[in-house]
């Protein structure tokens, strides 16, 4: 029988992007009656047949029970009954097909009831704990252990992606515009590609000539814009305007050749001296920027001021420029290790591997918090992003239908074959086989990414094609390897025993 366990409850959500901090959460005790029950029922013919139930806790002492013919099958519903705590009991009632009426009473040690209608009889259930057979699965020879409970050396924070100029951290504010300026040395006259990403709108100039103007509302990911540019021999000046339309904001910028390989024949201006140090440390993203702003117009939102030329666009000599704090590559992950597990620290952004991968097998174990006062996507929400692009949802969707945005779902791609989500507070496992999309020599995709997911010992996706990145992807560069990202969605979900085997 399950005993009371301390589980964290998040009172409310507040995390969007990198800029909002969730409200405080407190610890409460999980109701030990919540979870799986198993036993039998006696039908009208006096036959004893198997029966199961899932008891789900909601706020204000209310509960719902799914009465099932057996666990882990489709079309296994006998009835759904609901009720609330009365004294030391939970009293539940409900109707189902052909007017059959079900009643149940739950105590600490039993779940008994009756049903009347076309069929009639009684049922008797006992509390059970059904654990995944893959918990504690050991990493095979050749696997890379990403987390064994001792440290987070293999991980960094999503907000610390190399090259991301996080204006939420450096400037703050909203519905405003910020300007960034940098000088880049080129050893020769050469054509290049400016790989750019922005949150939100972006305008840019190279040596005084406009090279981009995109008034958009989006999350910044590398390579959203691939802009042909011509660098002259010597110093070249880039001026960028980033407009905030609410939430987080920032920019990626990197100079590439026609094969999307970072240029090696350039340098940044470090106090008047040519330097490649920060380029090398930050995946060749441009890092040494001056900034000016933020600029606002009273009564106008960010997207409405995009086309307004503020002083930096007019070469106003009175503009006050200041150095952007140099981004530090590889800042340690900010999540918290507790008794050999790592727990999301809400509001710090996702945690991602420093190493990137193509084709692999991934094992990961997770536990969702007990959050009876929350519902839907606010209840134990996180996600495992393969290559940082393809999400396998983590959510407390215990006892729900099993949709593509619930636990085990691949968002807008496929619902799990069966909802294998365990009760909150119980450890679960994903064993994922991932094959990256394939491309020809012209970088035309010839095969979609494919994924097989084993959730708690059952295949819920079998070699499913995933045609494009799912929502919240860190980038869209599907022809490149990518990191494993564990999403921070504002809930204190826990992870442990994470390892990966490259194929």
C-alpha positions, 0 to 999 in steps of 0.5 A: 500500500502506498504511504504518504509522500511529500510532493511539490504543488505548484500553485499557479503557472507564470513561465513563458519563454525566459522572462517570467517567473512563476509564483511560489509553490508549497509542499503538500501530501499526496492522498494515498488513495489516489492511483491504481486499484485492482480486483473483481466484480460479480455480474448478474450471472454470479460470475467473477470477472476482472476489474480495475480503477484509476482514482484521480484527485482534483481540488476541494477534495473531489475525485473521479474514478475510471472504472475499467475492465482492465488496465492499459487497453483501449475501449476498456471503460465500464463507467466514470464516477465522481464525488468527494471526501465525506469524513474518512471516505470518498463517495462516488456515483455515476451512470453509464451505457443503458442507464447502468448506475454505479456507486463506490466508496473508497477508504484507506484500504478498500474500494467497494461498490455496486451497480444496477441496470441491464447488468448489476452486481458488486465490485471489490478492489484493492490498492495496487502500485504498478511500476514500469519494468524499465525503471533502473535500466542500466546503461549498456556498453558504449552509452553516454551517461547524461545524469546519474544523480551526482552532477549536471556536468553534461547539461547547460541551461536553455537560456545559456544557448551559445550566442543567444543575446538575452535582452530580457536579462540585459535590458528588461522592459517590454513593448520597446526597441533596442539597438545592437552594434558591432564591428566585424573584421574580414580578411578579404572581400567575400560573400557570406550568409548572416544566420539570424534569429530574433525574438521578436521583430528585427531590422538590420543594416550592414555598413549603412545598407539595410539587409533585413526588415521583419516585423514578426512575433516569434521565439528566437531560434538560430537560422530563422533568417539566412541573409546573403551579405557582402563583407569588405576587406577590413572593418564592417559595421552591423547595426541591428534593431530588435523590437519586443512585443511582450515576453522574452526577447533577444537575438542570435547572429552568426556569419557562415559560408555558402555551406553553412560553415562558420567563417574562419576569416573574420574577427570581432572588435575587442576594444580596438583589437581583432579577436577571435576568442569569443567567436571560438567560445560561442560556436562562432556567434557574434558576441561583442556588441554595444547596445542602446535603448530601450526606446518606446513611444507612449501608447504604442505597442512593440510591433507598432514602433517597428518602423519608427526610426529612433536615433541610432538609425539616424547616426545621432552622435548623442546616442549613448552606447554601452557594452553588452555583457559578454555571454559566458558559454556553458554556464552550469544548469540551474536545476536542483539535485535532490537525493540523486534526482534532478528537479526543474527549478521553475522559471530558469528555462529548460535544461539541455545537453552540451553534446549534440546527437543524430541517431540514438536510443535514449533512456530517461525516468521522470516523476510528475508532481501531485497537483490536484488544484491544477488541471490540463497543461498546468498539471506536471508539465514538461517535455523531452525534446529530441535534438531540441526539436521533437517533443515527447510530452511529459504531463500528469495526464493519469486517467485521461483520454491520451491525446497528442498533447498529453503524456507520451504524445508527440504534439500535433503528430500523434497520440499514444497508442494507449495512455500509459501515464502512471499516477503523479508521484510515481516514477515512470520511464521512456525508452526512445529510439530516434532516427534523424531526418535524412537529406540529399547533397542539395539538402533536400529532405528525403526522409522524415525523422522517425521515433519509437517510444516505449512508455512504462514498458509498452510501445506507444509510438512504433516507428512514427514519422515526425515531419517537422519540429514540434512547438517550442523547438530550440531551432529548425536546423533539422539537417544538423545534430541537436541536444536533448532538451528537458523543458521547464514549463513551470512545474517541478517535474523530476528526472533521473537515470538518463543515458543515451546510446548513439546509433 
